[in-house]
Amino acid sequence: MAEREEENAKNIMDLFQPGAVVRMCAPMVRYSKLPFRKLVRRYGTQVAFTPMIVSESFVRSQKSRDVEFTTDPLDDRPLVAQFAANNVEDFSRASQLVSPFVDAVDLNCGCPQRWAMEEGYGSYLITRPELVCDMVRGAKRVTGIPVSIKIRIHEDLRETVELARRCEAIGLSWLTVHGRTVKQRAEPVNLSAIKLIKESVHIPVIANGDMRNESDINRTVQETGVDGVMAARGMLQNPAMFGGYDETPIECLEDWVDISLRSGLTFTSFHHHCMYMLERVQAKTERRVFNTLNSTPAVLEFLKHHYNIQHK
């Protein structure tokens, strides 16, 4: 884990000013790693999250810490580390280990994947409000930095409001709400539910779900009154979304090529991000060819030929 330079530290809570809308890049397994975070920060992202890290292995294994968490004290701030945890000890210890290098920690209470819920991670936790509160207390006690949680909504929204209020009462710094239940996948995000939660607490609330462009952001903020927005797939398809671009601009792809090659990113990660960025701008036949490329030189040649993108 890279050392953090204290003179570059920022109080992440200062971003939550009246009338401001904080723009966050979501924690995404395999995707929201350091090179991608560097890219999105060039285009209006104010806060970026690490991918979800399983706290148990992070606490017990130096190898896990070295693989799962990397940062750059000069070019990766403000940064939030997100953990999957199912007990106070693991979440507290993981948060303590990472606290010198980040601006906040987040407890994942929203992942709906079966494996996570079977292990007592993610969305399982919204059924255990006492445990969530205990984990938030534990992390706050040993870190001294902001602690947030990211949740999905309950079928009965009264339970969601109760969870939010209980967490607020024990010092939660902010709350991110994905406006779908555990069972919902492609259904439209429930903005009225997010609005209800926002009106029920006094801490900042971040809206997550169905954020793909500036129009989506404006509509979400207007209908919910939230303090910030968080994007996931929309950011993969267009890392410059928070910069006001409706589609990935060529200069963003150029920046991605430069960052990827300088960082030594694996071909698979480099290619997959390119595939997402070009998904909405390529014709089907062109996309089919691009997606089957199997080497970095082949991708670079394709980008040069079709988009005049030159590696610096």
C-alpha positions as CSV (number, residue, x, y, z in Angstrom):
1,M,0.0,0.0,0.0
2,A,1.4,3.4,-1.0
3,E,2.2,5.9,1.6
4,R,-0.1,8.9,2.0
5,E,1.2,12.4,2.1
6,E,-0.6,14.3,4.9
7,E,-0.2,17.7,3.3
8,N,-2.4,16.5,0.5
9,A,-5.1,15.2,2.8
10,K,-8.6,16.7,2.3
11,N,-11.6,16.7,4.5
12,I,-14.1,14.8,2.3
13,M,-17.0,16.2,4.3
14,D,-16.2,19.7,3.1
15,L,-17.5,18.7,-0.3
16,F,-21.0,18.6,1.0
17,Q,-21.9,22.3,0.8
18,P,-25.5,23.7,0.5
19,G,-26.6,23.5,-3.1
20,A,-23.6,21.4,-4.2
21,V,-24.0,18.0,-5.9
22,V,-21.0,15.8,-5.1
23,R,-20.1,13.5,-8.0
24,M,-18.9,10.0,-7.1
25,C,-17.5,7.1,-9.1
26,A,-19.0,3.9,-7.6
27,P,-17.1,0.9,-6.3
28,M,-17.0,-1.7,-9.1
29,V,-15.4,-5.1,-8.8
30,R,-12.5,-5.4,-11.2
31,Y,-13.1,-2.0,-12.7
32,S,-12.7,0.9,-10.3
33,K,-9.0,0.3,-9.7
34,L,-6.4,3.0,-9.6
35,P,-5.8,3.6,-13.4
36,F,-9.6,4.0,-14.0
37,R,-9.9,6.3,-11.0
38,K,-7.1,8.5,-12.3
39,L,-9.0,8.7,-15.6
40,V,-12.4,9.7,-14.2
41,R,-10.8,12.3,-11.9
42,R,-9.7,14.2,-15.1
43,Y,-13.4,14.5,-16.1
44,G,-15.2,15.9,-13.1
45,T,-15.3,13.0,-10.6
46,Q,-14.8,14.4,-7.2
47,V,-14.8,11.2,-5.1
48,A,-13.8,7.8,-6.2
49,F,-14.2,4.4,-4.5
50,T,-12.0,1.4,-4.5
51,P,-13.6,-1.9,-5.7
52,M,-15.3,-3.8,-2.9
53,I,-12.6,-5.5,-0.8
54,V,-13.4,-8.5,1.4
55,S,-12.3,-7.4,4.8
56,E,-11.6,-10.9,6.1
57,S,-8.8,-11.6,3.6
58,F,-7.6,-8.0,3.7
59,V,-7.0,-8.3,7.5
60,R,-5.4,-11.7,7.4
61,S,-3.2,-11.5,4.3
62,Q,-0.4,-9.1,3.3
63,K,-0.7,-10.4,-0.2
64,S,-4.4,-9.5,-0.3
65,R,-3.6,-6.0,0.9
66,D,-0.9,-5.5,-1.8
67,V,-3.2,-6.8,-4.6
68,E,-6.6,-5.4,-3.5
69,F,-5.5,-1.9,-2.6
70,T,-3.2,0.5,-4.5
71,T,-3.3,4.3,-4.6
72,D,-1.3,7.3,-5.5
73,P,-1.1,10.1,-2.8
74,L,-0.7,12.7,-5.5
75,D,-3.3,11.7,-8.0
76,D,-6.0,9.7,-6.3
77,R,-7.8,11.9,-3.8
78,P,-10.4,12.0,-2.2
79,L,-10.5,8.2,-2.0
80,V,-13.0,5.9,-0.2
81,A,-12.1,2.3,0.5
82,Q,-15.2,0.0,0.4
83,F,-15.3,-3.2,2.4
84,A,-17.5,-6.3,2.4
85,A,-17.7,-7.4,6.1
86,N,-20.0,-9.5,8.3
87,N,-18.6,-8.7,11.7
88,V,-17.3,-5.8,13.7
89,E,-13.7,-7.1,14.2
90,D,-12.9,-7.5,10.5
91,F,-14.5,-4.3,9.4
92,S,-12.8,-2.3,12.1
93,R,-9.4,-3.8,11.6
94,A,-9.6,-3.5,7.8
95,S,-10.7,0.2,8.1
96,Q,-7.8,0.8,10.6
97,L,-5.2,-0.7,8.2
98,V,-6.3,1.4,5.3
99,S,-7.1,4.6,7.2
100,P,-3.7,6.3,6.7
101,F,-4.1,6.1,2.9
102,V,-7.8,7.1,2.3
103,D,-10.2,9.8,3.2
104,A,-13.1,7.6,4.3
105,V,-14.2,4.0,4.5
106,D,-17.5,2.5,3.3
107,L,-19.4,-0.6,4.4
108,N,-21.1,-2.4,1.5
109,C,-24.7,-3.1,2.4
110,G,-26.0,-3.2,-1.1
111,C,-24.4,-6.0,-3.1
112,P,-27.2,-8.4,-4.2
113,Q,-25.1,-11.2,-5.5
114,R,-26.0,-14.6,-4.0
115,W,-22.5,-15.5,-2.9
116,A,-22.2,-12.2,-0.9
117,M,-25.5,-12.6,0.8
118,E,-24.8,-16.3,1.7
119,E,-21.6,-15.1,3.4
120,G,-23.5,-12.4,5.3
121,Y,-22.1,-9.5,3.2
122,G,-23.7,-6.9,1.0
123,S,-27.5,-6.6,1.0
124,Y,-27.9,-9.2,3.7
125,L,-26.8,-6.5,6.1
126,I,-29.9,-4.3,5.6
127,T,-31.8,-7.0,7.5
128,R,-29.3,-6.7,10.4
129,P,-29.5,-3.0,11.4
130,E,-27.9,-3.6,14.9
131,L,-24.9,-5.3,13.3
132,V,-24.5,-2.4,10.8
133,C,-24.6,0.1,13.6
134,D,-22.0,-1.9,15.6
135,M,-19.7,-2.0,12.6
136,V,-20.0,1.7,11.9
137,R,-19.2,2.4,15.6
138,G,-16.3,0.1,15.5
139,A,-14.7,1.6,12.4
140,K,-15.3,5.2,13.7
141,R,-13.6,4.3,17.0
142,V,-10.4,3.0,15.5
143,T,-9.9,5.3,12.4
144,G,-11.0,8.8,13.1
145,I,-12.1,9.3,9.5
146,P,-15.6,9.4,8.0
147,V,-17.5,6.2,7.7
148,S,-20.4,5.7,5.2
149,I,-22.6,2.8,4.1
150,K,-24.1,2.0,0.7
151,I,-27.5,0.3,0.8
152,R,-30.3,-1.0,-1.3
153,I,-33.9,-0.3,-0.3
154,H,-36.2,-2.6,1.6
155,E,-39.6,-3.8,0.2
156,D,-41.0,-1.9,3.2
157,L,-39.4,1.5,3.0
158,R,-40.1,2.1,6.7
159,E,-37.3,-0.4,7.4
160,T,-35.0,1.6,5.2
161,V,-35.8,4.9,6.9
162,E,-35.3,3.2,10.3
163,L,-31.9,1.9,9.3
164,A,-30.9,5.3,8.0
165,R,-32.0,7.0,11.1
166,R,-30.2,4.5,13.4
167,C,-27.0,4.9,11.5
168,E,-27.3,8.7,11.6
169,A,-27.7,8.6,15.3
170,I,-24.5,6.8,15.9
171,G,-22.4,9.1,13.7
172,L,-22.6,7.8,10.1
173,S,-21.0,10.4,7.8
174,W,-23.2,9.9,4.7
175,L,-25.5,7.4,3.2
176,T,-25.5,6.1,-0.4
177,V,-28.8,4.7,-1.6
178,H,-29.2,2.4,-4.6
179,G,-32.9,2.9,-5.3
180,R,-33.7,-0.8,-6.0
181,T,-34.6,-3.7,-3.8
182,V,-32.4,-6.8,-3.6
183,K,-34.6,-8.6,-6.1
184,Q,-34.7,-5.8,-8.6
185,R,-32.2,-5.6,-11.4
186,A,-33.3,-3.8,-14.6
187,E,-36.4,-2.1,-13.1
188,P,-36.3,1.7,-13.0
189,V,-34.6,3.2,-9.9
190,N,-37.1,4.3,-7.3
191,L,-36.5,8.0,-6.9
192,S,-39.4,8.5,-4.6
193,A,-37.8,6.1,-2.2
194,I,-34.5,8.0,-2.3
195,K,-36.4,11.3,-1.7
196,L,-38.2,9.8,1.3
197,I,-34.9,8.7,2.8
198,K,-33.3,12.1,2.1
199,E,-36.1,13.8,3.9
200,S,-35.9,11.5,6.9
201,V,-32.2,12.2,7.9
202,H,-29.9,15.2,8.2
203,I,-26.7,13.6,7.0
204,P,-25.8,13.8,3.3
205,V,-27.5,11.3,1.0
206,I,-26.1,10.1,-2.3
207,A,-28.3,8.7,-5.0
208,N,-27.1,5.7,-7.0
209,G,-28.8,3.9,-10.0
210,D,-29.6,4.8,-13.6
211,M,-27.1,7.6,-13.9
212,R,-25.8,7.8,-17.5
213,N,-25.7,11.4,-18.5
214,E,-26.2,15.0,-17.2
215,S,-29.9,14.8,-17.8
216,D,-30.2,11.8,-15.5
217,I,-28.2,13.6,-12.9
218,N,-30.3,16.7,-13.1
219,R,-33.6,14.7,-13.0
220,T,-32.4,12.7,-10.0
221,V,-31.3,15.8,-8.0
222,Q,-34.5,17.7,-8.8
223,E,-36.8,14.8,-7.8
224,T,-34.9,13.7,-4.7
225,G,-33.0,16.7,-3.3
226,V,-29.9,14.6,-2.7
227,D,-26.5,15.9,-1.9
228,G,-24.6,13.9,-4.5
229,V,-24.8,11.2,-7.2
230,M,-22.9,8.0,-7.8
231,A,-22.5,6.3,-11.2
232,A,-21.3,2.8,-12.0
233,R,-22.1,1.4,-15.5
234,G,-22.6,4.9,-16.8
235,M,-19.1,5.7,-15.9
236,L,-17.7,2.6,-17.6
237,Q,-19.5,3.6,-20.8
238,N,-18.5,7.2,-20.5
239,P,-15.7,8.1,-18.0
240,A,-16.2,11.7,-18.9
241,M,-19.9,11.8,-18.0
242,F,-19.3,14.1,-15.0
243,G,-17.5,16.4,-17.3
244,G,-20.8,17.0,-19.2
245,Y,-20.1,14.7,-22.2
246,D,-22.9,12.6,-23.5
247,E,-20.6,10.1,-25.1
248,T,-16.9,9.2,-24.4
249,P,-14.8,11.9,-26.2
250,I,-11.8,10.9,-28.2
251,E,-9.5,12.7,-25.8
252,C,-10.8,10.5,-22.9
253,L,-9.8,7.4,-24.9
254,E,-6.4,9.0,-25.6
255,D,-6.0,9.6,-21.9
256,W,-7.0,6.0,-21.1
257,V,-4.4,4.6,-23.5
258,D,-1.7,6.8,-21.9
259,I,-2.7,5.9,-18.3
260,S,-3.0,2.2,-19.1
261,L,0.3,1.8,-20.8
262,R,2.2,3.9,-18.2
263,S,0.7,1.9,-15.3
264,G,1.4,-1.5,-16.9
265,L,-2.3,-2.5,-16.8
266,T,-3.1,-6.0,-17.9
267,F,-4.4,-6.4,-21.5
268,T,-7.7,-7.7,-20.3
269,S,-8.4,-4.7,-18.1
270,F,-7.2,-2.3,-20.7
271,H,-9.3,-3.9,-23.4
272,H,-12.5,-4.3,-21.3
273,H,-12.5,-0.6,-20.4
274,C,-12.1,0.3,-24.1
275,M,-15.0,-2.0,-25.0
276,Y,-17.2,-0.2,-22.5
277,M,-16.1,3.3,-23.7
278,L,-16.8,2.4,-27.3
279,E,-20.0,0.5,-26.7
280,R,-22.4,3.4,-27.5
281,V,-20.3,4.9,-30.4
282,Q,-19.4,1.9,-32.5
283,A,-21.5,0.2,-35.2
284,K,-22.3,-3.4,-34.5
285,T,-19.9,-4.8,-37.0
286,E,-17.1,-2.5,-35.8
287,R,-17.8,-3.5,-32.2
288,R,-17.7,-7.2,-33.1
289,V,-14.2,-6.8,-34.6
290,F,-12.9,-4.7,-31.8
291,N,-14.2,-7.0,-29.0
292,T,-12.3,-10.0,-30.4
293,L,-8.9,-8.3,-30.5
294,N,-6.5,-10.2,-28.3
295,S,-3.4,-8.0,-27.8
296,T,-2.5,-4.5,-26.8
297,P,-0.7,-3.8,-30.1
298,A,-3.9,-4.9,-32.0
299,V,-6.0,-2.6,-29.9
300,L,-3.6,0.3,-30.4
301,E,-3.5,-0.3,-34.2
302,F,-7.4,-0.4,-34.3
303,L,-7.7,2.9,-32.3
304,K,-5.1,4.5,-34.5
305,H,-6.8,3.4,-37.8
306,H,-10.4,4.2,-36.7
307,Y,-10.0,7.1,-34.4
308,N,-6.6,8.5,-35.1
309,I,-5.5,7.9,-31.5
310,Q,-1.8,7.9,-31.2
311,H,0.1,6.6,-28.1
312,K,2.1,9.4,-26.6
